[in-house]
């Protein structure tokens, strides 16, 4: 069944942004005893709304299926932990939060961010739908509620005295199928002069840097600043500031408040980014329809490199088991005939297999033991961190390969 209406404005959806074929759920890692079972594959067919220009994917699986028992733990990425610390230092200093403030994080994961507020004596509440991940946060003393966020949850939190001075949401807005219910919840929970910060991959960077692998079933929406401003405006909220970040290959951090809040004028950064997006073409449908051919060319280049390496008797292994890697490998049809295995620091993924392609996941030490010729970095957004961590592959002449925005070999 084709997605028929836009999840933001309700207009009909007819236009294709990119079609990546059939793919399994990106974080549905396979246990050894499951390798002979059938896996569900769903279309990765992304549409763009002609009316509000929101880029979006059809919902095939419920959030409960995806997030109730989740394999992603934020604390296993050093760069992400540093990013969270820097954010807390900045936001507390800029808006002067203190022990009388209330901070709520939506999709708070294992407490990686909120612990920095706790260290400053600022009251926090995490709202995390994955019970297994929330349990880790609670074990660290982080006040956490296991729930999916929306208007109903927000009303319950408000009744419990958790009206928020600051609502934080990192990499959650794109994961929400019922976008209007989620944003209504934000409005309900936010105090009259409170603020919201949300981080998500920037559609401008996805297109400009050819980052098609950041498309997967957990990401229901892909936001330009133009599109996300319209989403919040629909619920009488304004975006008063924005930052462009390097995380996840290029993200936005938007700052939102109630439309009626006159204490937060719209900053020059927000006006400038909106103007820049319009100048590039993100205000016009035609710009969205030119993405597909570039993606197909990248697929051909990566396959050509891997096939040539195999024909030369070279050995290629992967680094990382991120969701983006699963999109890339499944779209390109890359299995153990081209990539022997991959490694990941998270013990929650080690001993499993990647969904769809069934490439095994081991601990990083296996790379030193097997001395491959090429290490294909699947989380290319942290390639510098990976190259530093795995620099010893140069001892035997090993090289790094980064697939996005195009195939590049680093000696």
PyMOL commands that set and color helices and strands:
alter all, ss='L'
color gray80, all
select helices_A, chain A and resi 32-34+63-67+74-76+78-95+114-118+131-139+151-159+173-175+179-189+203-208+212-214+225-233+247-249+268-280+285-288+292-311+323-332+365-370+380-389+391-396
alter helices_A, ss='H'
color red, helices_A
select strands_A, chain A and resi 15-23+42-48+55-57+102-106+123-127+144-145+164-170+190-201+221-222+237-245+251-258+316-319+342-343+361-362+374-377+399-402+408-410
alter strands_A, ss='S'
color yellow, strands_A
deselect
rebuild
show_as cartoon
